[in-house]
Amino acid sequence: MNIITKLTETVTFIKTKTKIKPRVGVILGSGLGHFVQHMKVETHIPFGEIPHFIPPTVDGHSGNLILGSIDDVEIVVLQGRLHYYEGHSMEVVTFPTRVMASLGIEILIVTNSAGGYGEGMKAGDFMLIEDHINMMGTNPLMGPNIKELGPRFPDMTQAYDRELLQMAERIFRSQKTFCHKGVYVGVTGPTYETPSEIKMFKSLGGKAVGMSTVPEVIAANHMGLRVAAVSCITNLAAGITENKLNHEEVTLVAKQVEQQFCSFLKEFVLKV
């Protein structure tokens, strides 16, 4: 079954469950799923009930498609995501993003938990993503191009919309929450990076590293969406401190900054 048929079946199914016509899509990363509590939820569908969706296997990713609104802005939210390291193809990883685009969103807001190594970073900080470096060794657009979705060679000069970036920065500033700006390096995982890899990423201009986001952003750009992305720096990357890394720390720190994160995201959704 080709992807266009799958998208048609999935979107048709979702539309039977909701009256929401979302303009904004949000992907919630590790430990950041509580944002949905700030929504007026109309429809809640577990991934496992949606045609061609696969439930995530990672702690901190509930795996629900949520449709509803923030005030009068109708949105669709992925409460959790799929990762390449779970053994999925890139088509599977990016399929939920393509579904949101097919539901009619114009803007995609991507969030993640990431390891930071930029100057002055500490656990609990936020970083607005200005650009990314794809170190995953693959690309979700490999293979025959599907012209119904986008061009063969999509431009990535401004993969992260400059206007949205400036708006997000103003919101953080107005809420008196400090945020970094920088380049996100996407890796496959599931191992955390070695100290030598972090040194290399730093030399390439990166400031944060994670195991997601890059595939979704590429797929979103391919389909003509405007994209903004923010990382929650849940830990300092390998070699920056002597501490060993673990996923429990990631979800714990995300929980600690949950209120700040939700406050930012709610205002951002209302203004985009």
Secondary structure, DSSP 8 states (H G I E B T S, - for coil): --HHHHHHHHHHHHHTT-----SEEEEE-TT-GGGGGGSEEEEEEEGGGSTT-----STT---EEEEEEETTEEEEEEES---GGGT--HHHHHHHHHHHHHTT-SEEEEEEEEEE-STT--TTEEEEEEEEEE-SS--TT-SS--TTT--SS---TTSS-HHHHHHHHHHHHHTT--EEEEEEEE---SS---HHHHHHHHHTTEEEEESSSHHHHHHHHHTT-EEEEEEEEEEE-BTTBS----HHHHHHHHHHTHHHHHHHHHHHHHH-
